[in-house]
Amino acid sequence: MRLIQMVFLAAMLMLSSTVFAITDEEQVQLSYAIENGDAATVKKFLDNGLNPDDTAFAWSWLQIAANKNQLEIVKLMVERGANVNYKHPITKMTPVAFAAYNGNKDMVAYLISKGADPNIKLRGGVSLVRMSRDLGNQEMADFLMQNGAKDDGCKEEKCF
């Protein structure tokens, strides 16, 4: 009897952790909605229990929205509690790093206003200011520094 109770408890714990998991097909639908700025579809996923901090290949949905320059969807995800400082485990890219990479000042300002740290370093200890300069976007580098980013981190010619 005790074994049956333990199996039942384990099954319930596993079920509760997968109730809101989305299928591969749903991941494709969500990715497509984010890419195309379909906030209504993204909202439906969130309303149905999607955690905005869930990941697809270690990329958070907020990072994907930031990478696709979808400010409305970024705002929706942040309003639903997305971690504005989530770092990809390999690249160390954050949502604000994607916004800066894309030259999107409005998104950078919004994310920083919601607690995003512009001083989280990328892979190799590269700062967002350095990344922006290396991309030839001095305007973004200046904007980042005006909003609290430091010009520190790796100063070598090659950082990784």
C-alpha positions as CSV (number, residue, x, y, z in Angstrom):
1,M,0.0,0.0,0.0
2,R,2.8,2.4,0.9
3,L,4.4,1.8,-2.5
4,I,1.2,2.6,-4.3
5,Q,0.9,5.9,-2.3
6,M,4.5,6.8,-3.2
7,V,3.9,6.1,-6.9
8,F,0.7,8.1,-6.9
9,L,2.4,11.0,-5.1
10,A,5.3,10.9,-7.7
11,A,2.8,10.9,-10.6
12,M,0.9,13.9,-9.1
13,L,4.2,15.8,-8.7
14,M,5.2,15.0,-12.3
15,L,1.8,16.0,-13.6
16,S,1.7,19.3,-11.8
17,S,5.1,20.3,-13.3
18,T,4.0,19.5,-16.8
19,V,0.4,20.9,-16.8
20,F,1.4,24.1,-18.5
21,A,4.2,22.7,-20.8
22,I,3.6,23.4,-24.4
23,T,4.0,21.0,-27.3
24,D,6.5,21.4,-30.1
25,E,3.7,22.5,-32.4
26,E,2.6,25.1,-29.9
27,Q,6.2,26.3,-29.6
28,V,6.3,26.9,-33.3
29,Q,2.9,28.8,-33.1
30,L,4.2,30.9,-30.3
31,S,7.5,31.6,-32.0
32,Y,5.6,32.6,-35.2
33,A,3.3,34.9,-33.2
34,I,6.2,36.6,-31.5
35,E,8.1,37.1,-34.8
36,N,5.0,38.6,-36.4
37,G,4.0,40.8,-33.5
38,D,0.8,38.9,-32.9
39,A,0.3,40.0,-29.3
40,A,-3.3,38.6,-29.1
41,T,-2.0,35.0,-29.7
42,V,0.9,35.5,-27.2
43,K,-1.6,36.8,-24.7
44,K,-3.7,33.6,-25.2
45,F,-0.7,31.5,-24.4
46,L,0.0,33.5,-21.3
47,D,-3.7,33.4,-20.3
48,N,-3.6,29.6,-20.6
49,G,-0.7,29.3,-18.2
50,L,2.5,29.8,-20.2
51,N,5.3,30.9,-18.0
52,P,7.1,33.7,-19.8
53,D,10.3,32.4,-18.3
54,D,10.0,29.0,-20.0
55,T,12.6,28.5,-22.6
56,A,13.0,27.1,-26.1
57,F,16.6,25.9,-26.6
58,A,17.6,27.9,-23.5
59,W,16.2,31.2,-24.9
60,S,13.4,32.8,-22.8
61,W,10.3,33.9,-24.6
62,L,11.1,37.5,-23.5
63,Q,14.6,37.2,-25.2
64,I,13.0,35.9,-28.3
65,A,10.5,38.9,-28.4
66,A,13.4,41.3,-27.7
67,N,15.4,39.8,-30.5
68,K,12.5,40.2,-32.9
69,N,12.1,43.9,-31.9
70,Q,8.5,43.3,-30.6
71,L,8.2,45.9,-27.9
72,E,4.4,45.3,-27.4
73,I,5.1,41.6,-26.7
74,V,8.1,42.4,-24.5
75,K,5.8,44.7,-22.4
76,L,3.2,41.9,-22.2
77,M,5.8,39.4,-21.1
78,V,7.3,41.8,-18.5
79,E,3.8,42.6,-17.2
80,R,3.3,38.8,-16.7
81,G,6.4,38.6,-14.6
82,A,9.2,37.6,-17.1
83,N,12.7,37.8,-15.7
84,V,14.2,40.9,-17.4
85,N,17.7,39.7,-16.4
86,Y,17.6,36.1,-17.7
87,K,20.9,35.2,-19.3
88,H,21.3,32.6,-21.9
89,P,23.7,30.0,-20.4
90,I,26.2,30.1,-23.3
91,T,26.0,33.5,-24.9
92,K,25.0,35.4,-21.7
93,M,22.7,37.5,-23.8
94,T,19.9,39.2,-21.9
95,P,16.7,40.8,-23.2
96,V,18.3,44.3,-22.9
97,A,21.4,43.0,-24.8
98,F,19.1,42.0,-27.7
99,A,17.4,45.4,-27.6
100,A,20.8,47.1,-27.7
101,Y,22.1,44.8,-30.4
102,N,19.1,45.7,-32.5
103,G,19.6,49.5,-31.8
104,N,16.1,49.7,-30.2
105,K,16.4,52.6,-27.7
106,D,12.7,52.4,-26.8
107,M,13.0,48.8,-25.8
108,V,16.3,49.4,-24.0
109,A,14.8,52.2,-22.0
110,Y,11.7,50.2,-21.2
111,L,13.6,47.1,-20.0
112,I,15.9,49.2,-17.8
113,S,12.9,51.0,-16.3
114,K,11.6,47.6,-15.4
115,G,14.8,46.5,-13.7
116,A,17.0,45.2,-16.5
117,D,20.6,45.5,-15.6
118,P,22.6,47.0,-18.5
119,N,25.9,45.9,-16.8
120,I,25.4,42.1,-17.1
121,K,28.4,41.0,-19.2
122,L,28.1,38.9,-22.4
123,R,30.2,35.9,-23.1
124,G,33.9,36.7,-22.7
125,G,33.1,39.6,-20.2
126,V,32.0,41.9,-23.0
127,S,29.9,44.9,-21.9
128,L,26.9,46.1,-23.8
129,V,28.7,49.4,-24.4
130,R,31.6,47.5,-26.0
131,M,29.2,45.4,-28.0
132,S,27.4,48.5,-29.3
133,R,30.7,50.2,-30.3
134,D,31.9,47.0,-32.0
135,L,28.7,47.0,-34.0
136,G,29.4,50.6,-35.0
137,N,26.5,52.0,-33.0
138,Q,28.1,54.7,-30.9
139,E,24.7,56.3,-30.4
140,M,23.5,53.2,-28.6
141,A,26.7,53.0,-26.6
142,D,26.2,56.5,-25.4
143,F,22.5,55.9,-24.7
144,L,23.4,52.8,-22.6
145,M,25.9,54.9,-20.6
146,Q,23.3,57.6,-20.0
147,N,21.1,54.9,-18.6
148,G,23.6,53.4,-16.2
149,A,25.7,51.0,-18.3
150,K,29.4,51.0,-17.5
151,D,32.1,50.9,-20.1
152,D,34.0,48.1,-18.4
153,G,34.6,44.4,-19.0
154,C,36.9,42.9,-21.5
155,K,39.2,45.5,-23.2
156,E,41.2,43.1,-25.3
157,E,40.9,43.0,-29.1
158,K,39.4,39.5,-28.8
159,C,37.5,38.6,-25.7
160,F,36.6,35.0,-26.2
